[in-house]
Amino acid sequence: MNLGFEATLRLQCPTQIPFTNLTFVPNDLTPTIFDNQYYRNVLMGKGLFGIDSSISRDPRTSPFVKRFALDQTYFFKAFSSAFLKLSFTNVLTAEEGEVRRQCNSVN
C-alpha cells in the first residue's frame, strides 16, 4: 500500500477494532461514474483492502490489473463479457432454489 495513503487512512480511521468506526473514506475519484478508476488506484497502492494490493502483486493477476488500469475500453469489454456469462448461469428460483439462512449449509 502507498505509505502516504496508509497514513491518511490511519488518521481518518483511528480504531483498531473493525466495524466499530463508521468513518467514510472516499477512495474513488469518480464515485458516480462506472470506469476503471479502481484499477488505477490499485496500481498507485491506494486500495483499501489487502486483496486490492495482492491482485496487483500476484503474477497471475497483475497483468489484468495493469491492462484494466491502462485501457478502459479493454476493461469495459472484459466486464461486459463476464457480466453476460454470469447472467446466463442457471440461477435456481422459486421451488428449485432457496435463499440460505447460513451461506455454508443448505436450509
Contact map, one row per residue, 1 for C-alpha under 8 A:
11101100000000000000000000000000000000000000111000001000000000000000000000000000000000000000000000000000000
11111100000000000000000000000000000000000001110000000000000000000000000000000000000000000000000000000000000
11111110000000000000000000000000000000000000000000000000000000000000000000000000000000000000000000000000000
01111111000000000000000000000000000000000000000000000000000000000000000000000000000000000000000000000000000
11111111100000000000000000000000000000000000110000000000000000000000000000000000000000000000000000000000000
11111111110000000000000000000000000000000000010000000000000000000000000000000000000000000000000000000000000
00111111111000000000000000000000000000000000000000000000000000000000000000000000000000000000000000000000000
00011111111100000000000000000000000000000000000000000000000000000000000000000000000000000000000000000000000
00001111111110000000000010000000000000000000000000000000000000000000000000000000000000000000000000000000000
00000111111111000000000000000000000000000000000000000000000000000000000000000000000000000000000000000000000
00000011111111000000000000000000000000000000000000000000000000000000000000000000000000000000000000000000000
00000001111111000000001010000000000000000000000000000000000000000000000000000000000000000000000000000000000
00000000111111100000101000000000000000000000000000000000000000000000000000000000000000000000000000000000000
00000000011111110000000000000000000000000000000000000000000000000000000000000000000000000000000000000000000
00000000000011111101100000000000000000000000000000000000000000000000000000000000000000000000000000000000000
00000000000001111100000000000000000000000000000000000000000000000000000000000000000000000000000000000000000
00000000000000111111100000000000000000000000000000000000000000000000000000000000000000000000000000000000000
00000000000000111111100000000000000000000000000000000000000000000000000000000000000000000000000000000000000
00000000000000001111110000000000000000000000000000000000000000000000000000000000000000000000000000000000000
00000000000000101111110000000000000000000000000000000000000000000000000000000000000000000000000000000000000
00000000000010101111111000000000000000000000000000000000000000000000000000000000000000000000000000000000000
00000000000000000011111100000000000000000000000000000000000000000000000000000000000000000000000000000000000
00000000000110000000111110000000000000000000000000000000000000000000000000000000000000000000000000000000000
00000000000000000000011111000000000000000000000000000000000000000000000000000000000000000000000000000000000
00000000100100000000001111100000000000000000000000000000000000000000000000000000000000000000000000000000000
00000000000000000000000111111000000000000000000000000000000000000000000000000000000000000000000000000000000
00000000000000000000000011111000000000000000011100000000000000000000000000000000000000000000000000000000000
00000000000000000000000001111110000011001000000000000000000000000000000000000000000000000000000000000000000
00000000000000000000000001111110000010000000000000000000000000000000000000000000000000000000000000000000000
00000000000000000000000000011111111010000000000000000000000000000000000000000000000000000000000000000000000
00000000000000000000000000011111110000000000000000000000000000000000000000000000000000000000000000000000000
00000000000000000000000000000111110000000000000000000000000000000000000000000000000000000000000000000000000
00000000000000000000000000000111111000000000000000000000000000000000000000000000000000000000000000000000000
00000000000000000000000000000111111100000000000000000000000000000000000000000000000000000000000000000000000
00000000000000000000000000000100111111000000000000000000000000000000000100010000000000000000000000000000000
00000000000000000000000000000000011111110000000000000000000000000001100100100000000000000000000000000000000
00000000000000000000000000011100001111111000000000000000000000000000100000000000000000000000000000000000000
00000000000000000000000000010000001111111100001000000000000000000000100000000000000000000000000000000000000
00000000000000000000000000000000000111111110000000000000000000001101100000000000000000000000000000000000000
00000000000000000000000000000000000111111111000000000000000000000000110000000000000000000000000000000000000
00000000000000000000000000010000000011111111111000000000000000000000000000000000000000000000000000000000000
00000000000000000000000000000000000001111111111000011001000000001000000000000000000000000000000000000000000
00000000000000000000000000000000000000111111110000000001000000001100100000000000000000000000000000000000000
01000000000000000000000000000000000000011111110000000000000000000000000000000000000000000000000000000000000
11001000000000000000000000000000000000001111111000001000000000000000000000000000000000000000000000000000000
11001100000000000000000000100000000000001111111100000000000000000000000000000000000000000000000000000000000
10000000000000000000000000100000000001001100111111011000000000000000000000000000000000000000000000000000000
00000000000000000000000000100000000000000000011111010000000000000000000000000000000000000000000000000000000
00000000000000000000000000000000000000000000001111111000000000000000000000000000000000000000000000000000000
00000000000000000000000000000000000000000000001111111100000000000000000000000000000000000000000000000000000
00000000000000000000000000000000000000000000000011111110000000000000000000000000000000000000000000000000000
00000000000000000000000000000000000000000100001111111111000000000000000000000000000000000000000000000000000
10000000000000000000000000000000000000000100101011111111100000000000000000000000000000000000000000000000000
00000000000000000000000000000000000000000000000001111111110000000000000000000000000000000000000000000000000
00000000000000000000000000000000000000000000000000111111110011001000000000000000000000000000000000000000000
00000000000000000000000000000000000000000110000000011111110011101100000000000000000000000000000000000000000
00000000000000000000000000000000000000000000000000001111111011000000000000000000000000000000000000000000000
00000000000000000000000000000000000000000000000000000111111111000000000000000000000000000000000000000000000
00000000000000000000000000000000000000000000000000000000111111100000000000000000000000000000000000000000000
00000000000000000000000000000000000000000000000000000000011111100000000000000000000000000000000000000000000
00000000000000000000000000000000000000000000000000000011111111111000000000000000000000000000000000000000000
00000000000000000000000000000000000000000000000000000011111111111100000000000000000000000000000000000000000
00000000000000000000000000000000000000000000000000000001001111111110000000000000000000000000000000000000000
00000000000000000000000000000000000000000000000000000000000011111111000000000000000000000000000000000000000
00000000000000000000000000000000000000100110000000000011000011111111100000000000000000000000000000000000000
00000000000000000000000000000000000000100010000000000001000001111111110000000000000000000000000000000000000
00000000000000000000000000000000000000000000000000000000000000111111111001100000000000000000000000000000000
00000000000000000000000000000000000100100000000000000000000000011111111101100000000000000000000000000000000
00000000000000000000000000000000000111110010000000000000000000001111111100100000000000000000000000000000000
00000000000000000000000000000000000000010000000000000000000000000111111100000000000000000000000000000000000
00000000000000000000000000000000000000000000000000000000000000000011111111100000000000000000000000000000000
00000000000000000000000000000000001100000000000000000000000000000001111111110000000000000000000000000000000
00000000000000000000000000000000000000000000000000000000000000000000001111111000000000000000000000000000000
00000000000000000000000000000000000000000000000000000000000000000011001111111100000000000000000000000000000
00000000000000000000000000000000000100000000000000000000000000000011101111111110000000000000000000000000000
00000000000000000000000000000000001000000000000000000000000000000000000111111111000000000000000000000000000
00000000000000000000000000000000000000000000000000000000000000000000000011111111100000000000000000000000000
00000000000000000000000000000000000000000000000000000000000000000000000001111111110000000000000000000000000
00000000000000000000000000000000000000000000000000000000000000000000000000111111111000000000000000000000000
00000000000000000000000000000000000000000000000000000000000000000000000000011111111100000000000000000000000
00000000000000000000000000000000000000000000000000000000000000000000000000001111111110000000000000000000000
00000000000000000000000000000000000000000000000000000000000000000000000000000111111111000000000000000000000
00000000000000000000000000000000000000000000000000000000000000000000000000000011111111100000000000000000000
00000000000000000000000000000000000000000000000000000000000000000000000000000001111111110000000000000000000
00000000000000000000000000000000000000000000000000000000000000000000000000000000111111111000000000000000000
00000000000000000000000000000000000000000000000000000000000000000000000000000000011111111000000000000000000
00000000000000000000000000000000000000000000000000000000000000000000000000000000001111111000000000000000000
00000000000000000000000000000000000000000000000000000000000000000000000000000000000111111100000000000000000
00000000000000000000000000000000000000000000000000000000000000000000000000000000000011111110000000000000000
00000000000000000000000000000000000000000000000000000000000000000000000000000000000000011111000000000000000
00000000000000000000000000000000000000000000000000000000000000000000000000000000000000001111100010000000000
00000000000000000000000000000000000000000000000000000000000000000000000000000000000000000111110111000000000
00000000000000000000000000000000000000000000000000000000000000000000000000000000000000000011111111000000000
00000000000000000000000000000000000000000000000000000000000000000000000000000000000000000001111111000000000
00000000000000000000000000000000000000000000000000000000000000000000000000000000000000000000111111000000000
00000000000000000000000000000000000000000000000000000000000000000000000000000000000000000001111111000000000
00000000000000000000000000000000000000000000000000000000000000000000000000000000000000000011111111100000000
00000000000000000000000000000000000000000000000000000000000000000000000000000000000000000001111111110000001
00000000000000000000000000000000000000000000000000000000000000000000000000000000000000000000000011111000000
00000000000000000000000000000000000000000000000000000000000000000000000000000000000000000000000001111110111
00000000000000000000000000000000000000000000000000000000000000000000000000000000000000000000000000111110001
00000000000000000000000000000000000000000000000000000000000000000000000000000000000000000000000000011111111
00000000000000000000000000000000000000000000000000000000000000000000000000000000000000000000000000011111110
00000000000000000000000000000000000000000000000000000000000000000000000000000000000000000000000000000111110
00000000000000000000000000000000000000000000000000000000000000000000000000000000000000000000000000010111111
00000000000000000000000000000000000000000000000000000000000000000000000000000000000000000000000000010111111
00000000000000000000000000000000000000000000000000000000000000000000000000000000000000000000000001011100111
